[in-house]
């Protein structure tokens, strides 16, 4: 809801700018259109780019913390215990005697100790 409330003043400024431009020929440089463009870029940055950068940073930190014995869940919901950590891949034990190899980037969450035993 906040995202939409922030865009209302921008729409009002844009409508004002278009209404002024449609009437008479503009005289000189139009600072209002430049300001509108800067505001749109800033809103786009703070609502879309910055949160994605933060999520990517958290994902990289989590992938760097993976160790043998951690209980993890993949992005597709497969839960298992890490048996081996490689540079790009992780070997998971998902059941007794069942091992799968997944990419590190496929690991979604590190679960609390004992999560797999509770089920």
Buried (B, 14 or more C-beta within 10 A) or exposed (E): EEEEEEBEEEEEBBEEBEEEEEEEEEEEEEEBBEEBEEBBEEBEEEEEEEEEEEEEEEBEEBBEEBEEEBBBBBEEEBBBBBBEBEEEBBBBBBEEEEEBEBEBBBBBEBBEEEBBEEE
